[in-house]
């Protein structure tokens, strides 16, 4: 359950970022209610200790998300 929740939060942040911080557009893209998006964004703030209204903190989260995404996309090399 925790992993699934984390995946929802990750996806919500990614889509929110792609929609220039628009809750309404994010909700439409994710096919959920705007209140659901707001709730998930609050959960992201709580879990990361970052404040989404602060551009620097958004940039930090964006960078962290990109690093995380590339970690999972890159094939593992075995010796």
N, C-alpha and C positions, 0 to 999 in steps of 0.2 A: 504493500500500500504506500509506504513512504517513497519508494522509487517512482511509482506512478504519479504521485503528487509532485515530486521534483520534476518529472518530465512535463507535466502540465504547466508548472511555473516557468520552466525553461522555454517552452514553446510560446507561452503567453508573452514573456518578455521579448522574445525574438520578433513576434508578430507586432507587438506594440511599438517596438523600435522601428520596424519597417513601415509602420503607419504613422510615423512622426509623432508618436505619443498620443494618438487619438484613441480614446477608449471606445468610442462608437464604432470606428472602422475596425478596430481589433476584435470587438465582439462580433461584428458581421463576418469577419474572416474566419473566426473560430467557431462560428455558429453557436453563440452563447449570449447570455444577457450582459449588458454593460456592467451591472452590479457584480457579476461573476468576475469580470476582468478587473474591476476595482479591488475586489477581495484578494485576487491572486497577486496583484501589484503590492498590496499591503503586506501579504505574506512574504513576498520577495524582500521587501524592506526589513521586515522582522528577522528573516533568516540570514540576511547578509549584513545587517547593520548599516545599510546605505539608504540615503534619502533620494528618491527618484526626482524630486524637483530640482536637485542640484546637478548642473551639467557635468561637473567633474566626476561625480559619483556614477552618473549614467555612463560616462565614458569608461570608467573602471569596470563596470558590469558588462558593458559591450565587449571590452577586451577579454574579460574572463570567459564570456560565452563563446567567443571565437576560438580561444585556446581549447576550451572544453570540446567544442564541435570538431575541431581538427584532430584532437586526441582520439575520438571515436571513429573518424573517417579514415585515418591513416592505418594501413595494414600493419599488423605486428610482424616484426622480423624475428625469425627463430635462428639461433646459432647453428 
